[in-house]
Amino acid sequence: MDMRAHILVVDDEEYICTIAQNILADHEGHHVTSCSDPAEAIRTIQSESIDLVLTDMMMGEYSGIDILRACQEHQPDTVVIFMTGHPTIENAISVLKRGAYDYLVKPFKLESLRATVERGLEKLFLQRENVRLKNAVSLYQLSAAMGGTVHLDSLLKLVLESVIAEFDAGLATIALVDSDTNELQVQAFHGDWETISGMPFLTGKDEIPETVVETGDAEIVKDITVENANTDHGRDSAKAAGICVPLFAKGSVIGVLSFVRFGLIRPFTTGDLHSISIIAAKAASAIESSMLYDELEDAYLSTIRALANSIEARDNYTRGHAERVTHIAEMLARGIGWGEDEIRWLRIGSTLHDVGKIGIPDSILNKPGPLTEEEFEVMKGHPETGSKLLEGIPFLKPIHPYVLYHHEKWDGSGYPKGLKGEEIPVEGRLLAIADTVDAILTNRPYRAASVMEKVLDELTIFRGRQFDPYLVDSFIELIKSGSVDLDSLYGFDKTELDENRLAQERISDSVR
């Protein structure tokens, strides 16, 4: 490990500065700067990178405490060693409590000076090496995780969770530059939104993130007052330190990653800034790739949705069917605890579940009456037709169960595979309920519009025969609790709404 360092010696007695400078520079080849003027020393600390400061305790109107404070404010990982000709136990305890590394009593032996400085530098460099290794591991883990994440929302969440864990941050946001307004817009956050929304530093509405976007340079903020923070004592003001780093893609800043740590006992260091800049560079690259992937996916989906809409346009009796089925399926899925990724694929799968009807002749699709056996056999082919149609689009693989299995039945009498019970993927079982509910509540040429009682009756009667019993019970419970709102979806008038509520009460009583 290279132990050469930049050392600053501060003492109002010039001969002390000269002796210390010569001894330390000669011993290990350190770069040593000396200042007999404490004000000049503070300016040096503010403008240059310093590894260790050796400072006198009393220097006229200045003290070594002023030097220590300057280091803690501008370079928090700098090692500070005090020198004094008037030692007291109280002074020693005081400076050590304030964050000094050690305390030398004048006159000191030159070997004592060398040994104390080398111990301090060894501790500093070991700390930096530990941070570097920790960051390398964290970056590797984050990179590996990013490799398995392609969607922007999931990626941003992953980055923020990593930052919170690695830097002990309390709140974090990623804000991306809006291409239309050229302003920062929060795309993801971690922590209490009520607190975040009141912090311009985190929402991108502050001078600091705006400057970071303009200059491309990261910023450390030493002292942020957070109003209405969610603390252990309730809502209160709190102090925090923050970092804001740019996210670069192809040489341009596409956004910023900002986070804060409450309390100023452990302010962020230049080492922290270096580490988060590495993570931000990797994250920005992944974000750009994710955005491109999402754009490509949206283009695919727009094409296929247009195809699905063209099919519905051919069918006089099922226009809007896919949209309504999607709403019903999503309400049920959320009610049984599905996550956002599952909901996302559900929306796509529900929208496209009847895409195979593109192969059904209009004479069958629009027939104003029951189908013959031969016609029904043709109609039964649409799930497999739809599945084959989507086989050439790899990223749509998760929606195949919706397309292929939504006409399977719990007792094994469905089609196209005749699967039974839990052999049927849950996506198909869930969509079968949503598909049936819409069929009941929508006007068809061979079936008049029904109200809620018909829905609940049919689900109850065919529970365990056509439908998954658990999903039926869950759906009925959601209707009872008001979590599923079919009234507004189907535009029932007041009379129908009253009838629906009575039906729900009757079914609830029978279920109990």
C-alpha positions in Angstrom: 0.0 0.0 0.0 1.4 3.4 -1.0 1.7 5.4 2.3 2.9 8.6 0.8 0.5 11.4 1.8 -0.1 15.1 1.6 0.5 16.5 5.1 -0.2 20.0 6.4 1.7 21.4 9.4 0.1 24.4 11.2 1.9 26.2 13.9 2.4 29.9 14.6 6.1 29.2 15.4 7.8 28.9 12.1 10.8 26.8 13.3 8.3 24.1 14.4 6.8 24.1 10.9 10.3 23.8 9.4 11.4 21.0 11.6 8.3 18.9 11.2 8.2 19.5 7.4 11.8 18.4 7.0 11.4 15.3 9.2 8.2 14.1 7.6 9.2 14.8 4.0 12.6 13.0 4.4 11.2 10.0 6.3 8.7 8.5 3.8 8.7 10.9 0.9 5.5 12.6 2.0 4.4 15.9 0.4 4.5 18.3 3.3 3.1 21.8 3.4 3.5 24.1 6.3 1.6 27.3 7.4 2.4 29.6 10.3 -0.8 31.5 9.5 -3.9 29.6 10.7 -6.1 31.5 8.3 -4.0 30.5 5.4 -4.1 26.9 6.6 -7.9 27.0 6.6 -7.9 28.3 3.1 -5.5 25.4 2.1 -7.9 22.9 3.7 -10.8 24.4 1.7 -9.0 24.2 -1.6 -6.5 21.3 -1.5 -6.8 17.6 -0.8 -5.1 16.9 2.6 -4.5 13.5 4.2 -3.2 14.5 7.6 -3.0 17.8 9.6 -0.5 18.4 12.4 -1.6 21.5 14.2 -0.7 23.5 17.3 -3.3 23.9 20.0 -3.1 27.7 20.6 -2.2 30.2 17.8 -3.1 33.7 18.8 -6.8 34.4 18.0 -7.0 31.0 16.3 -6.9 27.5 17.9 -6.3 24.0 16.7 -10.1 23.5 17.1 -10.7 25.9 14.2 -8.4 23.8 12.1 -10.2 20.6 13.2 -13.6 22.1 12.3 -12.4 23.2 8.9 -11.2 19.6 8.2 -14.5 18.1 9.4 -16.4 20.5 7.2 -14.4 20.2 4.0 -12.4 16.9 4.3 -14.0 14.7 7.0 -11.7 11.8 6.6 -8.5 13.8 7.2 -6.5 12.7 10.2 -5.9 15.6 12.7 -3.1 15.4 15.3 -2.7 18.1 17.9 0.5 19.6 19.4 0.7 21.6 22.6 3.2 22.9 25.1 0.6 23.3 27.8 -1.0 19.9 28.2 -4.0 19.1 30.4 -6.1 16.0 30.7 -9.2 18.1 30.0 -7.7 19.5 26.8 -6.6 16.0 25.6 -10.1 14.5 26.3 -11.8 17.5 24.6 -9.9 17.3 21.3 -10.2 13.5 21.1 -13.9 13.7 21.7 -14.2 16.3 18.9 -12.6 13.8 16.5 -8.8 14.4 16.7 -6.7 11.3 16.1 -4.0 11.9 18.7 -2.3 14.5 20.9 1.5 15.3 21.1 3.1 17.2 24.0 5.9 19.6 23.2 8.7 19.2 23.3 8.4 15.7 21.6 10.9 13.3 20.3 11.2 13.2 16.6 10.7 9.5 16.6 7.4 10.0 18.5 6.3 12.5 15.8 7.1 10.1 13.0 5.5 7.1 14.8 2.3 9.1 15.6 2.0 10.4 12.0 2.6 7.0 10.5 0.0 5.3 12.7 -2.5 8.0 11.7 -1.8 7.5 8.0 -1.9 3.7 8.3 -5.4 4.0 9.9 -6.5 6.5 7.2 -5.3 4.3 4.3 -6.7 1.1 5.7 -10.1 2.9 6.1 -9.9 4.0 2.5 -8.8 0.6 1.3 -11.7 -1.0 3.2 -14.1 1.5 1.6 -12.6 0.8 -1.9 -13.0 -3.0 -1.4 -16.5 -2.7 0.0 -17.5 -0.5 -2.9 -15.9 -2.9 -5.4 -18.0 -5.7 -3.9 -21.1 -3.5 -3.8 -20.6 -2.5 -7.4 -20.1 -6.1 -8.5 -23.3 -7.1 -6.7 -25.2 -4.1 -8.1 -23.9 -4.9 -11.6 -25.0 -8.5 -11.3 -28.4 -7.5 -10.1 -28.8 -4.9 -12.8 -28.0 -7.6 -15.4 -31.2 -9.4 -14.4 -33.3 -6.2 -14.5 -34.5 -4.6 -17.7 -37.5 -2.5 -16.8 -36.8 1.0 -15.6 -39.0 1.1 -12.5 -37.4 -2.1 -11.1 -34.0 -0.8 -12.0 -34.4 2.5 -10.3 -35.8 0.8 -7.2 -32.8 -1.5 -7.1 -30.3 1.4 -7.4 -32.0 3.3 -4.5 -32.1 0.3 -2.3 -28.4 -0.3 -2.8 -27.6 3.4 -2.1 -29.6 3.3 1.1 -27.9 0.2 2.3 -24.3 1.1 1.4 -24.3 4.7 2.5 -26.6 4.5 5.5 -28.9 7.1 3.9 -32.3 8.0 5.1 -33.9 9.3 2.0 -33.0 9.0 -1.7 -34.3 10.0 -5.1 -33.5 9.6 -8.8 -34.7 12.5 -10.9 -34.4 12.4 -14.7 -34.4 15.3 -17.1 -37.7 15.7 -18.9 -37.0 16.0 -22.6 -39.9 18.4 -23.1 -39.5 20.8 -20.2 -35.7 20.2 -19.6 -36.5 20.1 -15.9 -35.8 17.3 -13.4 -38.7 15.1 -12.5 -38.5 12.5 -9.7 -38.8 9.0 -11.2 -38.2 7.0 -8.1 -37.7 7.6 -4.4 -36.9 5.7 -1.2 -38.2 6.8 2.2 -41.0 9.0 3.5 -42.5 10.8 0.5 -44.1 13.5 2.7 -40.6 14.5 3.9 -39.0 14.1 0.4 -41.6 16.3 -1.3 -40.7 19.1 1.0 -37.0 19.0 0.2 -36.1 20.8 -3.1 -32.6 19.1 -2.8 -34.2 15.7 -3.4 -37.0 16.7 -5.8 -34.6 18.4 -8.2 -36.1 21.9 -7.7 -33.1 23.2 -5.8 -30.1 25.2 -7.1 -27.7 22.3 -6.2 -29.2 19.5 -8.4 -29.8 22.1 -11.2 -26.1 23.0 -11.0 -25.1 19.4 -11.0 -27.0 18.9 -14.2 -25.4 22.0 -15.8 -21.8 21.3 -14.8 -21.8 17.5 -14.5 -19.9 17.8 -11.2 -21.1 16.0 -8.1 -21.8 18.0 -4.9 -21.6 17.3 -1.2 -23.9 19.3 1.0 -22.7 19.6 4.6 -25.8 21.0 6.4 -29.4 20.6 5.2 -32.3 21.6 7.4 -35.2 19.1 6.8 -38.5 20.5 7.8 -41.4 18.1 8.8 -39.0 15.1 8.9 -40.4 11.8 10.0 -38.2 11.2 13.0 -38.4 8.9 16.0 -40.0 11.8 17.9 -42.7 12.3 15.2 -42.7 15.1 12.7 -39.9 17.6 13.5 -37.1 19.5 11.8 -33.8 17.7 11.5 -30.3 18.2 10.2 -28.9 16.1 7.4 -25.9 15.9 5.0 -26.4 15.1 1.3 -24.8 14.0 -1.9 -26.0 14.8 -5.4 -24.3 13.1 -8.3 -25.0 13.3 -12.1 -26.1 10.4 -14.2 -24.3 10.5 -17.5 -25.3 8.7 -20.7 -23.4 9.2 -24.0 -21.7 12.3 -22.6 -24.8 14.1 -21.4 -26.4 14.4 -18.0 -29.8 12.5 -18.1 -30.6 13.1 -14.4 -29.3 13.1 -10.8 -29.0 10.6 -7.9 -29.5 12.4 -4.6 -29.6 11.2 -1.0 -29.3 12.4 2.5 -28.1 11.0 5.8 -29.7 12.4 9.0 -27.4 13.7 11.7 -24.1 15.4 11.1 -22.0 13.1 13.3 -20.8 11.2 10.2 -20.8 13.7 7.3 -20.1 12.4 3.8 -16.5 12.2 2.7 -14.7 12.6 -0.6 -14.3 8.8 -0.5 -18.1 8.5 -0.3 -18.4 10.9 -3.3 -15.9 8.8 -5.3 -17.8 5.6 -4.5 -21.2 6.9 -5.3 -19.9 8.4 -8.6 -18.8 4.9 -9.7 -22.2 3.4 -8.8 -23.9 6.3 -10.5 -21.9 5.8 -13.7 -22.9 2.1 -13.8 -26.5 3.0 -12.9 -26.8 5.6 -15.6 -25.6 3.2 -18.3 -28.2 0.6 -17.1 -30.9 3.3 -17.0 -30.2 4.3 -20.5 -30.4 0.7 -21.7 -33.5 0.1 -19.7 -35.2 3.2 -21.2 -34.3 1.9 -24.7 -35.7 -1.5 -23.8 -38.9 0.0 -22.5 -39.3 2.1 -25.7 -38.8 -1.0 -27.8 -41.2 -3.0 -25.7 -43.8 -0.2 -25.9 -43.4 -0.2 -29.7 -44.0 -4.0 -29.7 -47.0 -3.7 -27.4 -48.5 -0.8 -29.4 -48.4 -3.0 -32.5 -50.0 -6.0 -30.8 -52.6 -3.8 -29.1 -53.5 -2.4 -32.4 -53.9 -6.0 -33.6 -56.1 -6.8 -30.6 -58.2 -3.7 -31.2 -58.7 -4.6 -34.8 -60.0 -8.0 -33.7 -62.5 -6.4 -31.3 -63.5 -4.0 -34.1 -64.5 -7.1 -36.1 -66.6 -8.5 -33.2 -69.8 -6.4 -32.8 -70.5 -8.0 -29.4 -67.2 -7.8 -27.5 -65.9 -4.3 -28.1 -64.2 -3.1 -25.0 -64.1 -6.7 -23.7 -60.3 -6.8 -23.3 -60.2 -3.5 -21.4 -63.0 -4.6 -19.0 -61.5 -8.0 -18.4 -58.2 -6.3 -17.6 -59.8 -4.1 -15.0 -61.6 -7.1 -13.4 -58.6 -9.3 -13.4 -56.4 -6.6 -11.9 -58.8 -5.9 -9.1 -58.8 -9.6 -8.2 -55.0 -10.0 -8.5 -54.4 -7.0 -6.3 -56.9 -8.3 -3.8 -55.0 -11.6 -3.4 -51.6 -9.8 -3.1 -50.0 -9.9 -6.5 -46.9 -7.6 -6.9 -46.4 -4.9 -9.4 -44.4 -7.0 -11.8 -47.1 -9.6 -11.9 -49.8 -6.9 -12.3 -47.8 -5.5 -15.2 -47.8 -8.8 -17.1 -51.4 -9.4 -16.2 -52.4 -6.1 -17.9 -50.6 -7.1 -21.0 -51.9 -10.7 -20.9 -55.5 -9.7 -20.3 -55.3 -7.1 -23.1 -54.1 -9.7 -25.6 -55.8 -12.9 -24.3 -58.2 -13.1 -27.3 -55.5 -12.2 -29.9 -56.0 -15.6 -31.5 -59.5 -14.6 -32.7 -57.7 -13.1 -35.7 -58.0 -16.5 -37.2 -61.8 -16.8 -36.6 -64.0 -16.1 -39.6 -66.5 -13.1 -39.2 -69.4 -15.5 -39.9 -68.6 -17.3 -36.6 -67.3 -14.3 -34.7 -70.4 -12.2 -35.3 -73.0 -15.0 -35.5 -76.2 -13.7 -33.7 -77.0 -16.9 -31.9 -75.5 -20.1 -30.4 -72.7 -21.7 -32.4 -73.0 -25.1 -34.0 -70.6 -27.9 -32.9 -68.5 -27.4 -35.9 -68.4 -23.6 -35.4 -67.6 -24.0 -31.7 -64.6 -26.3 -32.6 -63.3 -23.5 -34.8 -63.8 -21.0 -32.0 -62.0 -23.3 -29.5 -58.8 -23.0 -31.6 -58.3 -19.3 -30.8 -56.2 -19.8 -27.6 -53.6 -21.9 -29.4 -53.6 -19.6 -32.4 -52.9 -16.7 -30.1 -50.1 -18.5 -28.3 -48.4 -19.4 -31.6 -48.8 -15.8 -32.8 -46.8 -14.6 -29.8 -44.1 -17.3 -29.8 -41.9 -15.1 -32.0 -41.7 -12.4 -29.4 -39.5 -13.7 -26.5 -40.2 -10.9 -24.0 -44.0 -11.7 -24.2 -43.4 -15.2 -22.8 -44.9 -14.4 -19.4 -48.3 -13.7 -21.0 -48.6 -17.1 -22.7 -50.6 -18.6 -19.8 -53.2 -15.8 -20.1 -53.6 -16.4 -23.9 -53.4 -20.2 -23.8 -55.3 -21.3 -20.7 -58.1 -18.8 -20.0 -60.7 -21.4 -21.2 -59.5 -24.2 -19.1 -61.8 -25.4 -16.3 -61.0 -26.5 -12.8 -62.7 -29.9 -13.3 -60.7 -30.6 -16.5 -63.5 -30.1 -19.0 -62.1 -27.0 -20.6 -59.9 -26.4 -23.6 -57.4 -26.5 -25.4 -55.4 -28.8 -23.1 -58.1 -30.2 -20.7 -55.9 -29.3 -17.7 -57.4 -29.9 -14.2 -57.2 -28.0 -10.9 -53.8 -26.5 -10.2 -52.4 -28.0 -13.4 -53.9 -24.9 -14.9 -51.5 -21.9 -14.4 -52.9 -19.4 -12.0 -52.9 -16.8 -14.7 -55.4 -18.8 -16.7 -57.6 -19.6 -13.6 -57.7 -15.9 -12.7 -58.5 -14.7 -16.2 -61.3 -17.3 -16.5 -63.2 -15.6 -13.7 -62.7 -12.1 -15.2 -63.7 -13.3 -18.7 -66.9 -14.9 -17.4 -67.9 -11.9 -15.3 -67.6 -9.7 -18.3 -69.6 -12.1 -20.4 -72.4 -12.1 -17.9 -72.5 -8.3 -17.5 -72.2 -7.3 -21.1 -74.9 -7.3 -23.7 -74.6 -10.2 -26.1 -77.0 -11.2 -29.0 -77.8 -14.4 -27.1 -77.8 -13.2 -23.6 -79.4 -10.1 -22.0 -77.4 -7.9 -19.7 -77.5 -9.3 -16.1 -76.9 -7.6 -12.8 -74.7 -8.6 -9.9 -76.9 -11.4 -8.7 -76.3 -13.4 -11.8 -72.5 -12.9 -11.5 -72.5 -14.1 -7.9 -74.9 -17.0 -8.6 -72.8 -18.3 -11.5 -69.5 -18.0 -9.6 -70.9 -19.8 -6.6 -72.6 -22.6 -8.7 -69.5 -23.3 -10.7 -67.0 -22.9 -7.9 -64.9 -26.1 -7.9 -66.3 -27.1 -11.3 -65.3 -24.3 -13.8 -63.5 -22.0 -11.4 -60.7 -22.2 -8.8 -62.5 -22.3 -5.4 -59.9 -20.0 -3.7 -60.2 -17.4 -6.4 -64.0 -17.5 -6.4 -64.1 -17.0 -2.6 -61.5 -14.2 -2.8 -63.5 -12.4 -5.5 -66.8 -12.7 -3.6 -65.1 -11.4 -0.5 -63.7 -8.4 -2.5 -67.2 -7.7 -3.8 -68.5 -7.8 -0.2 -65.9 -5.4 1.0 -66.4 -3.0 -1.9 -62.8 -3.5 -3.1 -64.2 -4.6 -6.5 -66.2 -1.9 -8.2 -68.2 -3.4 -11.1 -71.0 -0.8 -11.0 -68.9 2.1 -12.4 -67.1 -0.2 -14.9 -70.4 -1.3 -16.5 -72.3 2.0 -16.0 -75.3 0.6 -14.1 -78.1 3.0 -13.4 -79.5 3.7 -10.0 -82.1 0.9 -10.1 -79.5 -1.6 -11.1 -77.1 -0.4 -8.4 -79.7 -0.9 -5.8 -80.4 -4.4 -7.1 -76.7 -5.1 -7.2 -76.3 -4.1 -3.6 -79.2 -6.3 -2.5 -77.7 -9.2 -4.5 -74.4 -8.7 -2.8 -76.0 -8.8 0.6 -78.0 -12.0 -0.3 -74.8 -13.7 -1.6 -72.8 -12.6 1.4 -75.4 -14.1 3.7 -75.4 -17.4 1.8 -71.6 -17.6 1.8 -71.5 -17.0 5.6 
